[in-house]
Amino acid sequence: MSEQPATADHARQQLEPAAADGLRAYAAQTRERADQFAAVLEDIAANGLPAVEDCTPWEELREAHLARLARQRPAVA
């Protein structure tokens, strides 16, 4: 995104304080996840790939994630 201020022709609509706070919180969470991902990549670059025995198969990760999503979803009668 551009860091340039808005011109008079294209005035920006201000967010409600609660919406702006929510957006900042989402940005912070996204930044934290990106930092964690970058740390993993840096570790791989420095130390190589982990041993297969130390890894979790993607199918198990997928099933665990789907189970988390199912728990978050409200039950339908």
N, C-alpha and C positions, 0 to 999 in steps of 0.2 A: 504494500500500500504506500501511497505517497505521503510524505511528511509535510507537503506544502499546505499552507493554510487555505481554507475555502475562499473563493472570490465572492464578491457581492452578487454575481450572476447565479452562483450555485451555492446558496446558503444551505448549511447542513441542519438537519432536524436533530435537536438535542434529545437524548434518552432520559427517561425517568431515572431518578437516582437508584432505585432498586434494580432496574434493568441494567444500568451501567455497572453496578456492583456485581451482578450475576455474570456479566460479560467479562469483567476483570477476573472473577474467580475461575471461569472456564479457561481463560487465557493462561492463568497460573497453573492449572491442572495440565493443560496441553504442554506448556513449557517444561513442567516436571517430567511428564512422560517422555518428551523428546530428549531431555537430559539423561534419563535412565537408558534410553535406547542408544544414545551416543556413547555412554559409558560401556555398554555391552560391546559395541562395535570396536571401541578402543581396546578393550580387553582382548578381543579376538585378534586384532591387529598386533598386539604386543605379545600374546602368548599362544596364538594359534587356535584352531577349533577345539572344542572340548571332546573328550572321548565319547564314543557312541553310548557306552554304558552309563554315562553321567547325564544323558539327555532324556527328555520325556517325548515319546512319540506324539506327533501332531494330532493323531486321532484322540488320544487321551486329553490333550489340551482343548480340542474342539468340544468333546463331550462335557468337560468340566465347565466350559464357557456357556454351552447351551443349557446346562443345569442351572447355572447362575441366572441366566436370562429367564428361565421358567419360574424360578423362585421370586423374581422381581415382578413378574406379570401377575396381575390380580386374577384370582380364580373366577371362572365363568360358570354360572349355575346351569 
